[in-house]
Amino acid sequence: MLNLVLFGPPGAGKGTQSENLINKYGLVHLSTGDIFRANIKGETELGKLAKSFIDKGDLVPDEVTIKMLESEVNKHEDPKGFIFDGFPRTSAQAKALDAFLTSKNTQVNLMLALEVEDEELKKRLLERGKVSGRSDDQDETIIENRIKEYNAKTAPLKEFYTAQNKFVSVNGIGSIEEIAGRLYAAVDAEQ
């Protein structure tokens, strides 16, 4: 089973590249944002619990996030693998994911990190903001805060996966095809 963690700052191209990886390797895409929204909309017990934190402006605790993710993984019989998008975000979440996957007799194979310079990210996000209308992609101050937040939170995860020889930095500058080719080469070298 091939399990990938795809990381990158806002605007690095995670959405586009996760689609390419899903199509090439037949993976199941697990986005914590999508899982949260589905559980909240479906009014599941976990969704109601998550909403109670979100409504107060608090982060959803790791144990609730992990339970939602486990529930989602368990819905798939005999998958080729998963691509984890937006999770883990902390070392504690990475350890919990490792423990859960070990219980399923599998593991994270690679953490792929799309690397893009901050100035390029700002340019991409402002452009995306014009096209999509997303307010968080139209304000340079918000964009800078999102990039700083990403950099601060992912440093420990890089260390966590580097210690396991699973961290791969991928140049996120170039055409969609060039970047996809770099990701495929990293995955193929692992298999």
C-alpha atoms as an extended CHARMM CRD file, in Angstrom:
* protein
*
       191  EXT
         1         1  MET       CA              0.0000000000        0.0000000000        0.0000000000  PROA      1               0.0000000000
         2         2  LEU       CA              1.2950000000        3.4390000000       -0.9500000000  PROA      2               0.0000000000
         3         3  ASN       CA              0.5580000000        6.1750000000        1.6060000000  PROA      3               0.0000000000
         4         4  LEU       CA              1.6970000000        9.7140000000        0.9050000000  PROA      4               0.0000000000
         5         5  VAL       CA              1.5680000000       12.8970000000        2.9350000000  PROA      5               0.0000000000
         6         6  LEU       CA              1.5060000000       15.8940000000        0.5770000000  PROA      6               0.0000000000
         7         7  PHE       CA              2.6550000000       19.1770000000        2.0410000000  PROA      7               0.0000000000
         8         8  GLY       CA              3.2360000000       22.6360000000        0.7880000000  PROA      8               0.0000000000
         9         9  PRO       CA              2.4030000000       26.1910000000        1.6840000000  PROA      9               0.0000000000
        10        10  PRO       CA             -0.7820000000       27.8460000000        0.4390000000  PROA      10              0.0000000000
        11        11  GLY       CA             -0.4200000000       28.3440000000       -3.3090000000  PROA      11              0.0000000000
        12        12  ALA       CA              2.2220000000       25.6290000000       -3.8080000000  PROA      12              0.0000000000
        13        13  GLY       CA             -0.0640000000       23.5770000000       -6.0540000000  PROA      13              0.0000000000
        14        14  LYS       CA             -1.0970000000       20.8030000000       -3.6550000000  PROA      14              0.0000000000
        15        15  GLY       CA             -4.6130000000       20.5350000000       -5.0810000000  PROA      15              0.0000000000
        16        16  THR       CA             -3.4300000000       20.1870000000       -8.6560000000  PROA      16              0.0000000000
        17        17  GLN       CA             -0.5920000000       17.8200000000       -7.8320000000  PROA      17              0.0000000000
        18        18  SER       CA             -2.6360000000       15.6320000000       -5.4930000000  PROA      18              0.0000000000
        19        19  GLU       CA             -5.0360000000       15.0430000000       -8.4150000000  PROA      19              0.0000000000
        20        20  ASN       CA             -2.0840000000       13.9830000000      -10.5850000000  PROA      20              0.0000000000
        21        21  LEU       CA             -0.8060000000       11.5890000000       -7.8870000000  PROA      21              0.0000000000
        22        22  ILE       CA             -4.2930000000       10.1410000000       -7.3090000000  PROA      22              0.0000000000
        23        23  ASN       CA             -4.7610000000        9.4790000000      -11.0260000000  PROA      23              0.0000000000
        24        24  LYS       CA             -1.2980000000        7.9990000000      -11.5660000000  PROA      24              0.0000000000
        25        25  TYR       CA             -1.2030000000        5.6940000000       -8.5280000000  PROA      25              0.0000000000
        26        26  GLY       CA             -4.9050000000        5.0090000000       -7.8910000000  PROA      26              0.0000000000
        27        27  LEU       CA             -4.8390000000        6.5420000000       -4.4130000000  PROA      27              0.0000000000
        28        28  VAL       CA             -7.7250000000        7.6250000000       -2.2110000000  PROA      28              0.0000000000
        29        29  HSD       CA             -7.6040000000       11.3520000000       -1.4460000000  PROA      29              0.0000000000
        30        30  LEU       CA             -8.1570000000       12.2110000000        2.2260000000  PROA      30              0.0000000000
        31        31  SER       CA             -8.4810000000       15.9330000000        2.8750000000  PROA      31              0.0000000000
        32        32  THR       CA             -9.1260000000       16.8070000000        6.5090000000  PROA      32              0.0000000000
        33        33  GLY       CA            -11.0340000000       19.9100000000        5.4010000000  PROA      33              0.0000000000
        34        34  ASP       CA            -13.3620000000       17.8040000000        3.2380000000  PROA      34              0.0000000000
        35        35  ILE       CA            -13.7720000000       15.2250000000        6.0140000000  PROA      35              0.0000000000
        36        36  PHE       CA            -14.6530000000       17.9390000000        8.5600000000  PROA      36              0.0000000000
        37        37  ARG       CA            -17.1990000000       19.5070000000        6.2160000000  PROA      37              0.0000000000
        38        38  ALA       CA            -18.8090000000       16.1310000000        5.3990000000  PROA      38              0.0000000000
        39        39  ASN       CA            -19.0810000000       15.1390000000        9.0740000000  PROA      39              0.0000000000
        40        40  ILE       CA            -20.4960000000       18.5240000000       10.0730000000  PROA      40              0.0000000000
        41        41  LYS       CA            -22.9780000000       18.5580000000        7.1900000000  PROA      41              0.0000000000
        42        42  GLY       CA            -23.9580000000       14.9340000000        7.9010000000  PROA      42              0.0000000000
        43        43  GLU       CA            -24.3620000000       15.8040000000       11.5820000000  PROA      43              0.0000000000
        44        44  THR       CA            -22.3670000000       12.7610000000       12.7070000000  PROA      44              0.0000000000
        45        45  GLU       CA            -21.4040000000       12.5690000000       16.3750000000  PROA      45              0.0000000000
        46        46  LEU       CA            -17.8270000000       13.5150000000       15.4500000000  PROA      46              0.0000000000
        47        47  GLY       CA            -19.1230000000       16.3020000000       13.2070000000  PROA      47              0.0000000000
        48        48  LYS       CA            -21.2060000000       17.7830000000       16.0240000000  PROA      48              0.0000000000
        49        49  LEU       CA            -18.2150000000       17.5730000000       18.3550000000  PROA      49              0.0000000000
        50        50  ALA       CA            -15.9010000000       19.2370000000       15.8060000000  PROA      50              0.0000000000
        51        51  LYS       CA            -18.4930000000       21.9680000000       15.1390000000  PROA      51              0.0000000000
        52        52  SER       CA            -18.6860000000       22.7580000000       18.8650000000  PROA      52              0.0000000000
        53        53  PHE       CA            -14.9650000000       23.6420000000       18.8010000000  PROA      53              0.0000000000
        54        54  ILE       CA            -15.0660000000       25.4480000000       15.4500000000  PROA      54              0.0000000000
        55        55  ASP       CA            -18.0440000000       27.5610000000       16.5340000000  PROA      55              0.0000000000
        56        56  LYS       CA            -15.9940000000       28.8200000000       19.5030000000  PROA      56              0.0000000000
        57        57  GLY       CA            -13.0630000000       29.6220000000       17.2230000000  PROA      57              0.0000000000
        58        58  ASP       CA            -10.9860000000       26.8090000000       18.7380000000  PROA      58              0.0000000000
        59        59  LEU       CA             -8.9170000000       24.2360000000       16.8890000000  PROA      59              0.0000000000
        60        60  VAL       CA            -10.4960000000       20.7960000000       16.7100000000  PROA      60              0.0000000000
        61        61  PRO       CA             -8.5390000000       18.5690000000       19.1390000000  PROA      61              0.0000000000
        62        62  ASP       CA             -6.2230000000       15.9500000000       17.6360000000  PROA      62              0.0000000000
        63        63  GLU       CA             -8.2270000000       13.0220000000       19.0090000000  PROA      63              0.0000000000
        64        64  VAL       CA            -11.3930000000       14.1860000000       17.2030000000  PROA      64              0.0000000000
        65        65  THR       CA             -9.5010000000       14.7880000000       13.9500000000  PROA      65              0.0000000000
        66        66  ILE       CA             -7.8120000000       11.3780000000       14.2030000000  PROA      66              0.0000000000
        67        67  LYS       CA            -11.1230000000        9.5900000000       14.8450000000  PROA      67              0.0000000000
        68        68  MET       CA            -12.6690000000       11.2400000000       11.7760000000  PROA      68              0.0000000000
        69        69  LEU       CA             -9.6760000000       10.2560000000        9.6560000000  PROA      69              0.0000000000
        70        70  GLU       CA             -9.7160000000        6.6670000000       10.9630000000  PROA      70              0.0000000000
        71        71  SER       CA            -13.4280000000        6.4110000000       10.1770000000  PROA      71              0.0000000000
        72        72  GLU       CA            -12.7720000000        7.6280000000        6.6320000000  PROA      72              0.0000000000
        73        73  VAL       CA             -9.8480000000        5.2150000000        6.0760000000  PROA      73              0.0000000000
        74        74  ASN       CA            -11.9580000000        2.3070000000        7.3620000000  PROA      74              0.0000000000
        75        75  LYS       CA            -14.6400000000        2.9990000000        4.7200000000  PROA      75              0.0000000000
        76        76  HSD       CA            -12.2580000000        1.8190000000        1.9760000000  PROA      76              0.0000000000
        77        77  GLU       CA            -11.7950000000       -1.8950000000        1.4200000000  PROA      77              0.0000000000
        78        78  ASP       CA             -8.4660000000       -2.9320000000       -0.0550000000  PROA      78              0.0000000000
        79        79  PRO       CA             -7.2790000000        0.4970000000       -1.2990000000  PROA      79              0.0000000000
        80        80  LYS       CA             -4.0440000000        0.9010000000       -3.2370000000  PROA      80              0.0000000000
        81        81  GLY       CA             -3.1420000000        3.6380000000       -0.7670000000  PROA      81              0.0000000000
        82        82  PHE       CA             -3.9950000000        7.0840000000        0.4970000000  PROA      82              0.0000000000
        83        83  ILE       CA             -2.8200000000       10.5990000000       -0.0300000000  PROA      83              0.0000000000
        84        84  PHE       CA             -3.1660000000       12.6430000000        3.1490000000  PROA      84              0.0000000000
        85        85  ASP       CA             -3.8300000000       16.3010000000        2.3990000000  PROA      85              0.0000000000
        86        86  GLY       CA             -3.7530000000       18.7840000000        5.2790000000  PROA      86              0.0000000000
        87        87  PHE       CA             -2.8620000000       16.1150000000        7.8050000000  PROA      87              0.0000000000
        88        88  PRO       CA             -0.8040000000       15.6480000000        9.8600000000  PROA      88              0.0000000000
        89        89  ARG       CA             -0.1210000000       19.2560000000       10.8830000000  PROA      89              0.0000000000
        90        90  THR       CA              1.7840000000       18.5570000000       14.1140000000  PROA      90              0.0000000000
        91        91  SER       CA              4.2510000000       15.9530000000       15.3810000000  PROA      91              0.0000000000
        92        92  ALA       CA              1.5510000000       14.6360000000       17.7360000000  PROA      92              0.0000000000
        93        93  GLN       CA             -0.7630000000       14.0830000000       14.7630000000  PROA      93              0.0000000000
        94        94  ALA       CA              2.0660000000       12.4070000000       12.8110000000  PROA      94              0.0000000000
        95        95  LYS       CA              2.6840000000        9.9990000000       15.7080000000  PROA      95              0.0000000000
        96        96  ALA       CA             -1.0440000000        9.2310000000       15.9560000000  PROA      96              0.0000000000
        97        97  LEU       CA             -1.2180000000        8.6120000000       12.1900000000  PROA      97              0.0000000000
        98        98  ASP       CA              1.7960000000        6.2710000000       12.4170000000  PROA      98              0.0000000000
        99        99  ALA       CA              0.1600000000        4.3290000000       15.2580000000  PROA      99              0.0000000000
       100       100  PHE       CA             -3.1400000000        4.0340000000       13.3900000000  PROA      100             0.0000000000
       101       101  LEU       CA             -1.5010000000        2.9430000000       10.1090000000  PROA      101             0.0000000000
       102       102  THR       CA              0.6530000000        0.4250000000       11.9950000000  PROA      102             0.0000000000
       103       103  SER       CA             -2.5610000000       -1.0810000000       13.3980000000  PROA      103             0.0000000000
       104       104  LYS       CA             -3.6750000000       -1.5010000000        9.7540000000  PROA      104             0.0000000000
       105       105  ASN       CA             -0.3130000000       -3.1390000000        8.8630000000  PROA      105             0.0000000000
       106       106  THR       CA              0.7900000000       -0.2090000000        6.7250000000  PROA      106             0.0000000000
       107       107  GLN       CA              2.7000000000        3.0670000000        7.0780000000  PROA      107             0.0000000000
       108       108  VAL       CA              3.3770000000        6.4820000000        5.5840000000  PROA      108             0.0000000000
       109       109  ASN       CA              5.8150000000        5.8530000000        2.7330000000  PROA      109             0.0000000000
       110       110  LEU       CA              6.7410000000        9.4590000000        1.9450000000  PROA      110             0.0000000000
       111       111  MET       CA              6.1190000000       13.0170000000        2.9870000000  PROA      111             0.0000000000
       112       112  LEU       CA              6.3410000000       15.0330000000       -0.2190000000  PROA      112             0.0000000000
       113       113  ALA       CA              6.8620000000       18.7470000000        0.4010000000  PROA      113             0.0000000000
       114       114  LEU       CA              6.3040000000       21.1540000000       -2.4770000000  PROA      114             0.0000000000
       115       115  GLU       CA              8.8270000000       23.9670000000       -1.9920000000  PROA      115             0.0000000000
       116       116  VAL       CA              8.0660000000       27.3980000000       -3.4260000000  PROA      116             0.0000000000
       117       117  GLU       CA              9.6340000000       30.7610000000       -2.5050000000  PROA      117             0.0000000000
       118       118  ASP       CA              7.4090000000       33.0930000000       -0.4690000000  PROA      118             0.0000000000
       119       119  GLU       CA              7.3380000000       35.8290000000       -3.1520000000  PROA      119             0.0000000000
       120       120  GLU       CA              6.1540000000       33.3360000000       -5.7770000000  PROA      120             0.0000000000
       121       121  LEU       CA              3.4750000000       32.0590000000       -3.3810000000  PROA      121             0.0000000000
       122       122  LYS       CA              2.1870000000       35.5970000000       -2.8180000000  PROA      122             0.0000000000
       123       123  LYS       CA              2.0370000000       36.1770000000       -6.5760000000  PROA      123             0.0000000000
       124       124  ARG       CA              0.1810000000       32.8860000000       -7.1770000000  PROA      124             0.0000000000
       125       125  LEU       CA             -2.2890000000       33.4640000000       -4.3430000000  PROA      125             0.0000000000
       126       126  LEU       CA             -3.0890000000       37.0200000000       -5.4120000000  PROA      126             0.0000000000
       127       127  GLU       CA             -3.6870000000       35.7400000000       -8.9440000000  PROA      127             0.0000000000
       128       128  ARG       CA             -5.8650000000       32.8930000000       -7.6250000000  PROA      128             0.0000000000
       129       129  GLY       CA             -7.7730000000       35.4560000000       -5.5570000000  PROA      129             0.0000000000
       130       130  LYS       CA             -8.6270000000       37.4360000000       -8.6920000000  PROA      130             0.0000000000
       131       131  VAL       CA             -9.9140000000       34.3170000000      -10.4520000000  PROA      131             0.0000000000
       132       132  SER       CA            -11.6200000000       32.5150000000       -7.5510000000  PROA      132             0.0000000000
       133       133  GLY       CA            -12.9050000000       35.4580000000       -5.5850000000  PROA      133             0.0000000000
       134       134  ARG       CA            -11.5530000000       33.9120000000       -2.3610000000  PROA      134             0.0000000000
       135       135  SER       CA            -11.0910000000       36.7720000000        0.1030000000  PROA      135             0.0000000000
       136       136  ASP       CA             -8.1780000000       35.0240000000        1.8830000000  PROA      136             0.0000000000
       137       137  ASP       CA             -6.2710000000       35.0490000000       -1.4290000000  PROA      137             0.0000000000
       138       138  GLN       CA             -6.7730000000       38.7940000000       -2.0270000000  PROA      138             0.0000000000
       139       139  ASP       CA             -5.1870000000       40.3150000000        1.0700000000  PROA      139             0.0000000000
       140       140  GLU       CA             -1.3690000000       40.3520000000        1.2060000000  PROA      140             0.0000000000
       141       141  THR       CA             -1.3290000000       40.5450000000        5.0210000000  PROA      141             0.0000000000
       142       142  ILE       CA             -3.5290000000       37.4470000000        5.3240000000  PROA      142             0.0000000000
       143       143  ILE       CA             -1.4160000000       35.6510000000        2.7210000000  PROA      143             0.0000000000
       144       144  GLU       CA              1.8060000000       36.4870000000        4.6090000000  PROA      144             0.0000000000
       145       145  ASN       CA              0.2800000000       35.2520000000        7.8750000000  PROA      145             0.0000000000
       146       146  ARG       CA             -0.8280000000       31.9820000000        6.2330000000  PROA      146             0.0000000000
       147       147  ILE       CA              2.6840000000       31.4110000000        4.8540000000  PROA      147             0.0000000000
       148       148  LYS       CA              4.3210000000       32.2070000000        8.2350000000  PROA      148             0.0000000000
       149       149  GLU       CA              1.8940000000       29.8580000000        9.9900000000  PROA      149             0.0000000000
       150       150  TYR       CA              2.7010000000       27.0830000000        7.5150000000  PROA      150             0.0000000000
       151       151  ASN       CA              6.4590000000       27.5750000000        7.9070000000  PROA      151             0.0000000000
       152       152  ALA       CA              6.2550000000       27.5910000000       11.7190000000  PROA      152             0.0000000000
       153       153  LYS       CA              4.0670000000       24.5110000000       11.9600000000  PROA      153             0.0000000000
       154       154  THR       CA              5.6900000000       22.3290000000        9.3350000000  PROA      154             0.0000000000
       155       155  ALA       CA              9.2840000000       22.6410000000       10.5410000000  PROA      155             0.0000000000
       156       156  PRO       CA              8.7210000000       19.9690000000       13.2450000000  PROA      156             0.0000000000
       157       157  LEU       CA              7.0370000000       17.6770000000       10.7140000000  PROA      157             0.0000000000
       158       158  LYS       CA              9.9890000000       17.9430000000        8.3550000000  PROA      158             0.0000000000
       159       159  GLU       CA             12.1980000000       16.8480000000       11.2440000000  PROA      159             0.0000000000
       160       160  PHE       CA              9.7900000000       14.0190000000       12.1810000000  PROA      160             0.0000000000
       161       161  TYR       CA              9.7350000000       12.5380000000        8.6650000000  PROA      161             0.0000000000
       162       162  THR       CA             13.4240000000       13.2540000000        7.9980000000  PROA      162             0.0000000000
       163       163  ALA       CA             14.2710000000       11.1550000000       11.0730000000  PROA      163             0.0000000000
       164       164  GLN       CA             12.3500000000        8.2870000000        9.4110000000  PROA      164             0.0000000000
       165       165  ASN       CA             14.0090000000        8.8840000000        6.0050000000  PROA      165             0.0000000000
       166       166  LYS       CA             10.5930000000        9.6720000000        4.5210000000  PROA      166             0.0000000000
       167       167  PHE       CA             10.8740000000       13.4130000000        3.8460000000  PROA      167             0.0000000000
       168       168  VAL       CA             11.3400000000       14.4650000000        0.2160000000  PROA      168             0.0000000000
       169       169  SER       CA             11.6090000000       18.1110000000       -0.7990000000  PROA      169             0.0000000000
       170       170  VAL       CA             10.2420000000       18.7250000000       -4.2980000000  PROA      170             0.0000000000
       171       171  ASN       CA             10.8510000000       21.9050000000       -6.2950000000  PROA      171             0.0000000000
       172       172  GLY       CA              7.3870000000       23.4110000000       -6.8140000000  PROA      172             0.0000000000
       173       173  ILE       CA              8.4550000000       25.8830000000       -9.5250000000  PROA      173             0.0000000000
       174       174  GLY       CA              7.8550000000       25.0560000000      -13.1720000000  PROA      174             0.0000000000
       175       175  SER       CA              5.0220000000       23.7740000000      -15.3110000000  PROA      175             0.0000000000
       176       176  ILE       CA              2.3800000000       21.4840000000      -13.8220000000  PROA      176             0.0000000000
       177       177  GLU       CA              3.8650000000       18.6200000000      -15.8530000000  PROA      177             0.0000000000
       178       178  GLU       CA              7.4350000000       19.3090000000      -14.7000000000  PROA      178             0.0000000000
       179       179  ILE       CA              6.4160000000       19.3780000000      -11.0450000000  PROA      179             0.0000000000
       180       180  ALA       CA              4.3010000000       16.2250000000      -11.4650000000  PROA      180             0.0000000000
       181       181  GLY       CA              7.3140000000       14.5110000000      -13.0390000000  PROA      181             0.0000000000
       182       182  ARG       CA              9.4500000000       15.3700000000       -9.9980000000  PROA      182             0.0000000000
       183       183  LEU       CA              6.7820000000       13.9840000000       -7.6640000000  PROA      183             0.0000000000
       184       184  TYR       CA              6.4430000000       10.7800000000       -9.7160000000  PROA      184             0.0000000000
       185       185  ALA       CA             10.2270000000       10.3080000000       -9.6690000000  PROA      185             0.0000000000
       186       186  ALA       CA             10.2590000000       10.6050000000       -5.8560000000  PROA      186             0.0000000000
       187       187  VAL       CA              7.3950000000        8.1270000000       -5.4640000000  PROA      187             0.0000000000
       188       188  ASP       CA              8.8260000000        5.6760000000       -8.0180000000  PROA      188             0.0000000000
       189       189  ALA       CA             12.2090000000        5.7360000000       -6.2570000000  PROA      189             0.0000000000
       190       190  GLU       CA             10.4160000000        4.6610000000       -3.0590000000  PROA      190             0.0000000000
       191       191  GLN       CA              8.5500000000        1.7020000000       -4.5580000000  PROA      191             0.0000000000
